[in-house]
Amino acid sequence: RMQSMEDRPSRKLAAAVLGLLAGVGLIVSVVHASRRVAPGDESDEAGAEAKKSHRIEWPNRSFFNATCAKDKLVTECPGYRECWLAVNDFNETKMVLKRSKLRWKELAVRPERKWCDRWACLDLRKCELPFKIYQYTKEDLQGLPIRRCLYHAYLERDPYVAEHLTDDPKRACMFFFKIPKGCRFHDGDIETLPYGNGTGINHIFVDYYLEGIDADTRERFLGHAAIAQGHTGDDRFIHGLDIGIGHYGKFPPQRNDDALRATPPWERKYLVTFKGTASDVSRKVAGFHNNPRRRAIFLVKPHPRNCNAQTSVSRPYGDNKRKPFGPFHADCCRTLRPLYNSYGYGDLMNTSFALVPPGQQPATYRLAEVMERGCIPVFFGYEHNLLPYEELIDWSAFSLNLPQDIDFENMLYPRLEALLRDRNKVLAMQKAAIDTWRQWFNTTNSFSASYRAIVATLERRFMFQTGRRLAALSESPSPAGGAAMMRYYGDSFAPGWRLRPRAEMFNASMRRRAEH
């Protein structure tokens, strides 16, 4: 009896374990019974099979195959639209429809900002001719917090700009201040400038970086100063005061560049091309119209944060690696990659026209790259942005400007093909594009061409000149990089920048009116 009493706890434990196992078995059997399909119920069986196939094949794998886009419009290939919807949450049809509807609605009025216009922020009276500009130095800002935001631009290295530099601040019409990357302004910086009169008037801050200077930074810290940057949208740009700049190309010079510049547009391999990252909605739209049958190649890859070179189902991460993508998203990255890599960037430069959509800012490196190789620029998506150096360059003389909702198949391609048949016109456009690149975008001396454009724009304003002229550009730039400056003053000013007498200027103006 005492032995049986000692064994009683172990028996209770064993009985409890057996009861628990029996309960688990009962639950499993009930679940299996609920999933079992009756032998005669064909509809339930078909539904289960469809659900199973949906779970395995969709959305875990992409149907898109890059070889399909080799000889047909890319949107005719199964899976392309679905992949872009998954990777970038982008639907081209809805975007174009929304853009078209905006034309029939009243535009929203932007909230009023504490900005001034060109007449209040630019004192044209404080300038003695000829025009001179002063470049800030570290010594000018010794002991001031704003000294951290000054980058010496070496303006004196360019012959044309050097002619307009002065060491006497009292003689200067404008003050040049170049900003380094990553600089952050603070309250009171603009008031400490020694020649800014406490407001930054007649100062120009130059920013070449992608982020640029946004509206809030301008309103809080920069006072009445002008800004030269690549962002030219209405949200941060003051017309007549700021300057929209251009960037020199990043694509290195190639052996066949001279041969390409000598090849007329009608003898080129492609009609129109583009290749780049989907950093702007215009680029995403262009990617939906890749059509080798029309010699139109538009290759767009997702942004690296959504797809990088290693993204796949086994490695479902972008550059940030913060959270994994879904299987379908990751597989789309894998299937879209071969299409983008199927054409070389240099090969696509052998084109009559080159699509130029905005990048991370309206100023894009692609513009200089295509003009350097004799391609005629076709701007796409610049409805709300200015083109670089608009006061100096008449872009309409050698480029096209398209809205985002244009019909590629029925409007754009026929227009380009008809223009290509007018050989005299396209040859003149090609020559003007190459000459403009040599004058304002040439990379020989890094930023020197951009500095020339900024100084030339400011000089025009202080000479009370309006409008813009694409001048007779010098065909043979000087070896030093300071090419013979184009005479953008028209009839009002003689070569050598000598101010004409008032009567002579009036007569020249009357002659122009009679000609028009």
CORUR-V831073 format. One record per residue. N is the residue number from 1. RES is the residue in three letters. NEAR is the number of other C-alpha atoms within 8 Angstrom. Layout:
N_RES_NEAR / N_RES_NEAR
This chain:
1_ARG_4 / 2_MET_5 / 3_GLN_6 / 4_SER_7 / 5_MET_7 / 6_GLU_7 / 7_ASP_8 / 8_ARG_8 / 9_PRO_7 / 10_SER_7 / 11_ARG_8 / 12_LYS_8 / 13_LEU_8 / 14_ALA_8 / 15_ALA_8 / 16_ALA_8 / 17_VAL_8 / 18_LEU_8 / 19_GLY_8 / 20_LEU_8 / 21_LEU_8 / 22_ALA_8 / 23_GLY_8 / 24_VAL_8 / 25_GLY_8 / 26_LEU_8 / 27_ILE_8 / 28_VAL_8 / 29_SER_8 / 30_VAL_8 / 31_VAL_8 / 32_HIS_8 / 33_ALA_7 / 34_SER_6 / 35_ARG_6 / 36_ARG_6 / 37_VAL_7 / 38_ALA_5 / 39_PRO_5 / 40_GLY_4 / 41_ASP_8 / 42_GLU_7 / 43_SER_6 / 44_ASP_8 / 45_GLU_9 / 46_ALA_8 / 47_GLY_8 / 48_ALA_8 / 49_GLU_8 / 50_ALA_8 / 51_LYS_8 / 52_LYS_8 / 53_SER_9 / 54_HIS_9 / 55_ARG_9 / 56_ILE_8 / 57_GLU_8 / 58_TRP_10 / 59_PRO_10 / 60_ASN_11 / 61_ARG_10 / 62_SER_12 / 63_PHE_7 / 64_PHE_12 / 65_ASN_10 / 66_ALA_10 / 67_THR_6 / 68_CYS_9 / 69_ALA_14 / 70_LYS_7 / 71_ASP_8 / 72_LYS_11 / 73_LEU_12 / 74_VAL_12 / 75_THR_9 / 76_GLU_6 / 77_CYS_12 / 78_PRO_9 / 79_GLY_9 / 80_TYR_11 / 81_ARG_9 / 82_GLU_7 / 83_CYS_12 / 84_TRP_11 / 85_LEU_10 / 86_ALA_11 / 87_VAL_13 / 88_ASN_8 / 89_ASP_7 / 90_PHE_9 / 91_ASN_9 / 92_GLU_9 / 93_THR_6 / 94_LYS_7 / 95_MET_8 / 96_VAL_10 / 97_LEU_9 / 98_LYS_8 / 99_ARG_10 / 100_SER_9 / 101_LYS_8 / 102_LEU_9 / 103_ARG_7 / 104_TRP_6 / 105_LYS_6 / 106_GLU_6 / 107_LEU_5 / 108_ALA_4 / 109_VAL_4 / 110_ARG_4 / 111_PRO_4 / 112_GLU_4 / 113_ARG_5 / 114_LYS_5 / 115_TRP_6 / 116_CYS_8 / 117_ASP_10 / 118_ARG_10 / 119_TRP_7 / 120_ALA_8 / 121_CYS_13 / 122_LEU_10 / 123_ASP_9 / 124_LEU_7 / 125_ARG_4 / 126_LYS_6 / 127_CYS_10 / 128_GLU_7 / 129_LEU_5 / 130_PRO_4 / 131_PHE_12 / 132_LYS_12 / 133_ILE_13 / 134_TYR_14 / 135_GLN_10 / 136_TYR_11 / 137_THR_8 / 138_LYS_8 / 139_GLU_5 / 140_ASP_7 / 141_LEU_12 / 142_GLN_7 / 143_GLY_5 / 144_LEU_7 / 145_PRO_6 / 146_ILE_12 / 147_ARG_10 / 148_ARG_6 / 149_CYS_10 / 150_LEU_13 / 151_TYR_8 / 152_HIS_7 / 153_ALA_5 / 154_TYR_5 / 155_LEU_11 / 156_GLU_8 / 157_ARG_8 / 158_ASP_12 / 159_PRO_10 / 160_TYR_9 / 161_VAL_13 / 162_ALA_10 / 163_GLU_6 / 164_HIS_9 / 165_LEU_12 / 166_THR_11 / 167_ASP_5 / 168_ASP_7 / 169_PRO_8 / 170_LYS_4 / 171_ARG_9 / 172_ALA_13 / 173_CYS_13 / 174_MET_10 / 175_PHE_12 / 176_PHE_12 / 177_PHE_12 / 178_LYS_11 / 179_ILE_11 / 180_PRO_9 / 181_LYS_5 / 182_GLY_4 / 183_CYS_8 / 184_ARG_5 / 185_PHE_9 / 186_HIS_6 / 187_ASP_7 / 188_GLY_7 / 189_ASP_12 / 190_ILE_14 / 191_GLU_10 / 192_THR_10 / 193_LEU_12 / 194_PRO_7 / 195_TYR_6 / 196_GLY_13 / 197_ASN_9 / 198_GLY_8 / 199_THR_11 / 200_GLY_15 / 201_ILE_13 / 202_ASN_14 / 203_HIS_13 / 204_ILE_12 / 205_PHE_12 / 206_VAL_11 / 207_ASP_13 / 208_TYR_8 / 209_TYR_8 / 210_LEU_7 / 211_GLU_6 / 212_GLY_10 / 213_ILE_9 / 214_ASP_8 / 215_ALA_8 / 216_ASP_6 / 217_THR_10 / 218_ARG_10 / 219_GLU_11 / 220_ARG_8 / 221_PHE_12 / 222_LEU_12 / 223_GLY_11 / 224_HIS_14 / 225_ALA_13 / 226_ALA_13 / 227_ILE_11 / 228_ALA_13 / 229_GLN_14 / 230_GLY_17 / 231_HIS_12 / 232_THR_12 / 233_GLY_9 / 234_ASP_8 / 235_ASP_5 / 236_ARG_10 / 237_PHE_9 / 238_ILE_9 / 239_HIS_7 / 240_GLY_7 / 241_LEU_11 / 242_ASP_10 / 243_ILE_13 / 244_GLY_15 / 245_ILE_12 / 246_GLY_12 / 247_HIS_13 / 248_TYR_12 / 249_GLY_12 / 250_LYS_6 / 251_PHE_5 / 252_PRO_5 / 253_PRO_5 / 254_GLN_6 / 255_ARG_5 / 256_ASN_6 / 257_ASP_10 / 258_ASP_8 / 259_ALA_7 / 260_LEU_10 / 261_ARG_11 / 262_ALA_7 / 263_THR_9 / 264_PRO_10 / 265_PRO_13 / 266_TRP_8 / 267_GLU_6 / 268_ARG_11 / 269_LYS_8 / 270_TYR_12 / 271_LEU_13 / 272_VAL_12 / 273_THR_14 / 274_PHE_12 / 275_LYS_10 / 276_GLY_8 / 277_THR_9 / 278_ALA_11 / 279_SER_8 / 280_ASP_10 / 281_VAL_7 / 282_SER_11 / 283_ARG_14 / 284_LYS_12 / 285_VAL_10 / 286_ALA_10 / 287_GLY_10 / 288_PHE_10 / 289_HIS_13 / 290_ASN_13 / 291_ASN_14 / 292_PRO_12 / 293_ARG_8 / 294_ARG_7 / 295_ARG_10 / 296_ALA_13 / 297_ILE_13 / 298_PHE_13 / 299_LEU_11 / 300_VAL_14 / 301_LYS_10 / 302_PRO_11 / 303_HIS_10 / 304_PRO_9 / 305_ARG_8 / 306_ASN_11 / 307_CYS_15 / 308_ASN_12 / 309_ALA_6 / 310_GLN_6 / 311_THR_15 / 312_SER_12 / 313_VAL_9 / 314_SER_5 / 315_ARG_8 / 316_PRO_12 / 317_TYR_16 / 318_GLY_11 / 319_ASP_9 / 320_ASN_6 / 321_LYS_7 / 322_ARG_5 / 323_LYS_5 / 324_PRO_7 / 325_PHE_8 / 326_GLY_8 / 327_PRO_11 / 328_PHE_13 / 329_HIS_11 / 330_ALA_16 / 331_ASP_14 / 332_CYS_15 / 333_CYS_14 / 334_ARG_10 / 335_THR_12 / 336_LEU_12 / 337_ARG_10 / 338_PRO_9 / 339_LEU_12 / 340_TYR_11 / 341_ASN_7 / 342_SER_6 / 343_TYR_8 / 344_GLY_7 / 345_TYR_7 / 346_GLY_7 / 347_ASP_7 / 348_LEU_13 / 349_MET_11 / 350_ASN_11 / 351_THR_14 / 352_SER_14 / 353_PHE_13 / 354_ALA_14 / 355_LEU_11 / 356_VAL_12 / 357_PRO_13 / 358_PRO_14 / 359_GLY_9 / 360_GLN_8 / 361_GLN_10 / 362_PRO_13 / 363_ALA_14 / 364_THR_13 / 365_TYR_11 / 366_ARG_8 / 367_LEU_11 / 368_ALA_13 / 369_GLU_12 / 370_VAL_13 / 371_MET_14 / 372_GLU_14 / 373_ARG_12 / 374_GLY_14 / 375_CYS_16 / 376_ILE_14 / 377_PRO_15 / 378_VAL_12 / 379_PHE_12 / 380_PHE_13 / 381_GLY_11 / 382_TYR_14 / 383_GLU_5 / 384_HIS_7 / 385_ASN_10 / 386_LEU_9 / 387_LEU_10 / 388_PRO_10 / 389_TYR_13 / 390_GLU_11 / 391_GLU_10 / 392_LEU_12 / 393_ILE_10 / 394_ASP_11 / 395_TRP_7 / 396_SER_6 / 397_ALA_7 / 398_PHE_13 / 399_SER_11 / 400_LEU_8 / 401_ASN_8 / 402_LEU_10 / 403_PRO_9 / 404_GLN_10 / 405_ASP_8 / 406_ILE_8 / 407_ASP_7 / 408_PHE_8 / 409_GLU_7 / 410_ASN_7 / 411_MET_9 / 412_LEU_10 / 413_TYR_10 / 414_PRO_9 / 415_ARG_8 / 416_LEU_10 / 417_GLU_9 / 418_ALA_8 / 419_LEU_10 / 420_LEU_10 / 421_ARG_7 / 422_ASP_8 / 423_ARG_9 / 424_ASN_6 / 425_LYS_8 / 426_VAL_11 / 427_LEU_10 / 428_ALA_9 / 429_MET_12 / 430_GLN_14 / 431_LYS_9 / 432_ALA_10 / 433_ALA_15 / 434_ILE_13 / 435_ASP_11 / 436_THR_12 / 437_TRP_12 / 438_ARG_10 / 439_GLN_11 / 440_TRP_10 / 441_PHE_14 / 442_ASN_13 / 443_THR_9 / 444_THR_5 / 445_ASN_8 / 446_SER_8 / 447_PHE_8 / 448_SER_11 / 449_ALA_13 / 450_SER_12 / 451_TYR_10 / 452_ARG_12 / 453_ALA_11 / 454_ILE_12 / 455_VAL_10 / 456_ALA_9 / 457_THR_12 / 458_LEU_8 / 459_GLU_9 / 460_ARG_11 / 461_ARG_9 / 462_PHE_10 / 463_MET_7 / 464_PHE_6 / 465_GLN_8 / 466_THR_7 / 467_GLY_5 / 468_ARG_10 / 469_ARG_11 / 470_LEU_8 / 471_ALA_8 / 472_ALA_6 / 473_LEU_11 / 474_SER_10 / 475_GLU_5 / 476_SER_5 / 477_PRO_10 / 478_SER_8 / 479_PRO_6 / 480_ALA_7 / 481_GLY_11 / 482_GLY_11 / 483_ALA_11 / 484_ALA_8 / 485_MET_9 / 486_MET_8 / 487_ARG_9 / 488_TYR_9 / 489_TYR_10 / 490_GLY_8 / 491_ASP_8 / 492_SER_9 / 493_PHE_10 / 494_ALA_10 / 495_PRO_6 / 496_GLY_4 / 497_TRP_6 / 498_ARG_7 / 499_LEU_6 / 500_ARG_9 / 501_PRO_6 / 502_ARG_6 / 503_ALA_6 / 504_GLU_8 / 505_MET_11 / 506_PHE_8 / 507_ASN_8 / 508_ALA_10 / 509_SER_10 / 510_MET_8 / 511_ARG_8 / 512_ARG_8 / 513_ARG_7 / 514_ALA_6 / 515_GLU_5 / 516_HIS_4
